Amino acid sequence: MRVLVLRALGLGDLLTAVPALRGLRRAHPGAEITLAAPGWLADAVDRIDAVDRLVPTEGLVPIDYESPDLAVNLHGRGPRSTELLRATHPARLITHGVHVPWPRHQHEVLRWCRLLGQFGIACDPVELRLPPVPRHDAIVVHPGASHGARRWPADRFAAVARALGPDVVVTGSPAEEALVREVAPGRTRTGDLAGLLDLVGGARLVVCGDTGVAHVATAYGTPSVVLFGPVPPAEWGPRSGPHHVLWHGTTGDTFADRPDPGLIRITPDEVLDAARSLLGGGPWPGSASSARAMSG
């Protein structure tokens, strides 16, 4: 049996779909499961035990695959994603549509588990973990995000990095090199995805916004402080593990160019208090927290 799954999105999107992919594997243990996703995610895809093959697919473009026995739309509600899967001529298609309405205000992990469940494929939403990597003493600070609305100001990340001490490593993509240098010159690391996964997966603590690195921390059980702004953590936040979410209860435009007003309300002291609690200490000296905080 040949199964084709479409999830042509980013790193966090891929990792939130892991329970659904594992549900597919259990339902079809002898199948070849092919994932249509961006090629740059190959190192992450290789670590998911439920995927056999990656077909590089950058966004909603024609998929280089023909006649699967089953096609599964884990990309979105359509219509474009559904049309692209239909164009591969599957014998059977699982997707949201007229008979399977798109659930609003639901956690992303649950959304895809629910979809497959409606087609008789049981998924366990807690199955988010990737195989462990070696542990180390670094504290990872990741200031980047795909959109400005989810990007906490660099000077605040810099203040947090200074306070957390010499074990801090600031990470980012090659395109974010100027940003990471601004946060902590001389303590930066940009590079390939495999290196980022190993660094975050083995870290003592991660501090980041609502971005892919937060989902990497969840996948490896790495303690994390995650800063939320325009999107509520009830829809995209960590669902298990030693995590501390900071959110001021507001929502906004996740695609905006400027930091969300709710995100701006989070202070460095609040982040440091959350970090200290995860590192095993009390409140950060001289700080006062006021954000709505949730630990999981």
C-alpha positions as CSV (number, residue, x, y, z in Angstrom):
1,M,0.0,0.0,0.0
2,R,1.2,3.5,-0.9
3,V,0.2,6.5,1.3
4,L,0.8,10.1,0.3
5,V,0.6,12.8,3.0
6,L,0.7,16.6,2.2
7,R,2.2,18.9,4.9
8,A,4.1,21.5,2.8
9,L,4.7,23.9,5.6
10,G,7.3,24.8,8.2
11,L,9.2,23.0,11.0
12,G,6.6,23.5,13.8
13,D,3.8,22.5,11.4
14,L,5.7,19.2,10.7
15,L,6.2,18.4,14.3
16,T,2.6,19.0,15.3
17,A,1.6,16.5,12.7
18,V,3.8,13.7,14.2
19,P,0.9,12.0,16.2
20,A,-1.2,11.9,13.0
21,L,1.6,10.4,11.0
22,R,2.2,7.8,13.7
23,G,-1.5,7.0,13.7
24,L,-1.3,6.4,10.0
25,R,1.6,4.1,10.5
26,R,-0.2,2.0,13.1
27,A,-3.3,1.8,10.8
28,H,-1.2,0.7,7.8
29,P,1.9,-0.9,9.2
30,G,3.0,-2.4,5.9
31,A,2.5,0.7,3.8
32,E,5.1,3.0,2.3
33,I,4.3,6.4,3.7
34,T,5.5,9.3,1.6
35,L,5.4,12.9,3.0
36,A,5.2,15.9,0.6
37,A,6.9,18.7,2.5
38,P,9.7,21.2,1.9
39,G,13.1,19.6,1.1
40,W,14.9,21.7,3.8
41,L,13.0,19.7,6.4
42,A,14.7,16.4,5.4
43,D,16.8,16.1,8.6
44,A,13.6,16.4,10.7
45,V,11.6,14.0,8.5
46,D,14.4,11.4,8.9
47,R,13.8,11.4,12.6
48,I,10.1,10.7,12.4
49,D,9.7,6.9,12.5
50,A,6.3,7.1,10.7
51,V,7.7,8.4,7.4
52,D,9.5,6.3,4.8
53,R,10.1,8.9,2.1
54,L,10.1,12.6,1.5
55,V,8.9,14.2,-1.8
56,P,10.3,17.8,-1.7
57,T,7.3,20.1,-2.1
58,E,7.8,23.8,-1.5
59,G,4.3,25.1,-0.7
60,L,1.1,24.5,-2.7
61,V,2.7,23.3,-5.9
62,P,2.0,20.1,-8.0
63,I,3.2,17.0,-6.1
64,D,5.6,14.7,-7.8
65,Y,3.7,11.5,-7.0
66,E,1.2,9.4,-8.9
67,S,-1.7,7.2,-8.0
68,P,-1.4,6.6,-4.2
69,D,-3.7,4.1,-2.6
70,L,-4.5,6.7,0.0
71,A,-3.8,10.5,0.0
72,V,-4.1,12.5,3.3
73,N,-4.4,16.3,3.5
74,L,-2.6,17.4,6.6
75,H,-1.9,20.8,5.0
76,G,-5.1,22.7,5.4
77,R,-8.8,23.0,4.7
78,G,-8.4,23.4,0.9
79,P,-9.4,24.0,-1.8
80,R,-6.0,24.3,-3.3
81,S,-4.3,21.6,-1.1
82,T,-7.2,19.2,-1.8
83,E,-7.0,19.9,-5.6
84,L,-3.3,19.1,-5.6
85,L,-3.9,15.8,-3.9
86,R,-6.8,14.9,-6.2
87,A,-4.4,15.6,-9.1
88,T,-2.2,12.6,-8.0
89,H,-5.3,10.4,-8.7
90,P,-5.5,8.7,-5.3
91,A,-7.8,5.7,-4.8
92,R,-9.0,7.2,-1.5
93,L,-8.7,10.8,-0.1
94,I,-8.9,12.0,3.5
95,T,-9.4,15.7,3.8
96,H,-11.5,18.4,5.4
97,G,-14.5,19.4,3.3
98,V,-18.3,19.4,3.1
99,H,-18.7,16.3,5.2
100,V,-15.8,16.9,7.5
101,P,-16.0,20.6,8.6
102,W,-12.8,22.5,9.6
103,P,-12.8,22.9,13.4
104,R,-12.0,26.4,14.6
105,H,-10.1,27.3,17.7
106,Q,-8.6,23.9,18.2
107,H,-5.1,22.9,19.0
108,E,-3.2,22.0,15.9
109,V,-2.1,18.6,17.2
110,L,-5.8,17.7,17.9
111,R,-7.0,19.0,14.6
112,W,-5.2,16.4,12.6
113,C,-5.8,13.6,15.1
114,R,-9.5,14.4,14.9
115,L,-9.5,14.4,11.1
116,L,-8.0,10.9,10.9
117,G,-10.2,9.7,13.7
118,Q,-13.3,10.5,11.7
119,F,-12.0,8.1,9.1
120,G,-11.4,5.3,11.6
121,I,-7.6,6.0,12.1
122,A,-6.9,6.3,15.8
123,C,-4.2,8.8,16.9
124,D,-2.6,9.6,20.2
125,P,-2.0,13.3,20.5
126,V,0.7,12.8,23.1
127,E,3.0,11.0,20.7
128,L,5.1,14.1,19.9
129,R,8.5,12.9,21.0
130,L,11.5,12.3,18.7
131,P,14.3,9.9,19.5
132,P,16.6,11.4,22.2
133,V,19.9,13.2,21.5
134,P,22.9,13.7,23.8
135,R,22.3,16.2,26.6
136,H,24.6,19.2,27.2
137,D,24.7,22.4,29.3
138,A,23.8,25.0,26.7
139,I,20.9,27.4,27.2
140,V,19.4,28.1,23.8
141,V,17.9,31.6,23.0
142,H,16.2,31.7,19.7
143,P,15.0,35.3,18.8
144,G,13.8,34.6,15.2
145,A,10.3,34.0,13.9
146,S,8.8,33.8,10.4
147,H,6.7,37.0,10.9
148,G,7.3,40.2,12.8
149,A,4.1,39.7,14.8
150,R,5.7,36.8,16.7
151,R,9.2,38.4,17.0
152,W,9.9,39.7,20.5
153,P,12.3,42.7,20.3
154,A,16.0,41.9,19.9
155,D,17.1,44.2,22.8
156,R,14.8,42.2,25.2
157,F,16.3,38.9,24.0
158,A,19.7,40.4,24.5
159,A,18.8,41.4,28.1
160,V,17.7,37.8,28.8
161,A,20.8,36.3,27.2
162,R,23.1,38.5,29.4
163,A,21.2,37.6,32.6
164,L,21.2,33.8,31.8
165,G,25.0,33.8,31.7
166,P,27.8,32.3,29.7
167,D,26.1,29.0,28.8
168,V,23.7,30.9,26.4
169,V,23.9,30.1,22.7
170,V,21.8,32.3,20.3
171,T,20.5,30.4,17.3
172,G,18.9,31.4,14.0
173,S,18.8,30.5,10.3
174,P,21.6,31.8,8.0
175,A,19.2,34.6,7.0
176,E,18.9,35.7,10.7
177,E,22.6,36.0,11.3
178,A,22.4,39.8,11.8
179,L,19.6,39.3,14.4
180,V,21.5,36.7,16.4
181,R,24.6,38.8,16.4
182,E,22.6,41.7,17.7
183,V,21.3,39.6,20.6
184,A,24.7,38.1,21.7
185,P,27.8,38.8,19.7
186,G,30.3,35.9,19.9
187,R,27.8,33.4,21.3
188,T,25.8,32.7,18.1
189,R,25.2,29.6,16.0
190,T,23.6,29.5,12.6
191,G,23.7,26.5,10.3
192,D,21.9,23.4,9.2
193,L,18.7,21.9,10.6
194,A,20.3,18.8,11.9
195,G,22.7,20.9,14.1
196,L,19.8,22.9,15.4
197,L,17.7,19.8,16.3
198,D,20.6,18.3,18.2
199,L,21.4,21.6,20.0
200,V,17.8,22.3,21.0
201,G,17.1,18.6,21.7
202,G,20.0,18.3,24.2
203,A,19.8,21.8,25.8
204,R,19.3,22.6,29.4
205,L,16.7,25.3,28.5
206,V,15.2,27.0,25.5
207,V,13.9,30.5,25.4
208,C,12.0,31.4,22.2
209,G,8.8,32.8,20.6
210,D,5.9,30.9,19.1
211,T,8.0,29.3,16.3
212,G,9.4,26.0,15.1
213,V,12.1,25.8,17.8
214,A,9.4,25.7,20.5
215,H,8.0,22.6,18.9
216,V,11.5,21.1,18.7
217,A,11.8,21.6,22.4
218,T,8.5,19.8,22.9
219,A,9.6,17.0,20.6
220,Y,12.7,16.4,22.8
221,G,11.2,17.2,26.2
222,T,13.6,20.1,26.6
223,P,12.5,22.7,29.2
224,S,11.3,25.8,27.4
225,V,10.0,29.3,28.0
226,V,7.8,30.2,25.0
227,L,6.5,33.8,24.4
228,F,3.1,34.0,22.7
229,G,1.5,37.1,21.1
230,P,-1.0,37.1,18.3
231,V,-1.9,33.3,18.5
232,P,-3.2,31.8,21.7
233,P,-1.2,28.9,23.2
234,A,-4.4,26.9,23.4
235,E,-4.0,26.4,19.7
236,W,-0.3,26.2,19.2
237,G,1.4,25.9,22.6
238,P,3.3,23.0,24.1
239,R,1.0,20.2,25.2
240,S,3.3,18.3,27.5
241,G,6.7,18.4,29.2
242,P,8.6,21.0,31.3
243,H,7.4,24.1,29.5
244,H,6.4,27.6,30.7
245,V,4.2,29.7,28.4
246,L,4.0,33.5,28.7
247,W,0.9,35.1,27.2
248,H,-1.1,38.2,28.1
249,G,-4.4,36.9,26.8
250,T,-4.7,38.9,23.5
251,T,-4.9,37.8,19.9
252,G,-4.0,39.6,16.7
253,D,-2.7,39.3,13.1
254,T,-0.1,36.5,13.0
255,F,1.1,37.7,9.6
256,A,1.7,41.4,10.6
257,D,5.2,42.9,10.2
258,R,5.4,44.4,13.7
259,P,5.5,42.7,17.1
260,D,2.0,42.0,18.4
261,P,0.9,44.4,21.2
262,G,0.3,41.4,23.5
263,L,3.8,40.1,22.9
264,I,5.3,43.5,23.6
265,R,3.7,43.4,27.1
266,I,5.9,40.5,28.1
267,T,8.9,41.8,30.0
268,P,12.5,40.4,30.3
269,D,11.8,40.0,34.0
270,E,8.9,37.7,33.4
271,V,11.0,35.6,31.0
272,L,13.8,35.4,33.5
273,D,11.4,34.3,36.3
274,A,10.0,31.5,34.1
275,A,13.6,30.5,33.1
276,R,14.7,30.4,36.7
277,S,11.7,28.2,37.7
278,L,12.6,25.7,35.0
279,L,16.3,25.7,35.9
280,G,15.4,24.8,39.5
281,G,15.7,28.2,41.2
282,G,13.2,30.8,42.6
283,P,12.2,34.1,41.1
284,W,14.9,36.1,39.4
285,P,16.4,38.7,41.8
286,G,14.6,42.0,41.5
287,S,12.0,40.8,39.1
288,A,8.2,40.9,39.2
289,S,6.0,38.7,37.0
290,S,2.5,39.7,35.8
291,A,2.0,37.7,32.6
292,R,-0.6,35.0,32.4
293,A,1.6,31.9,32.8
294,M,0.8,28.3,32.1
295,S,3.1,25.4,32.8
296,G,2.7,22.0,31.3
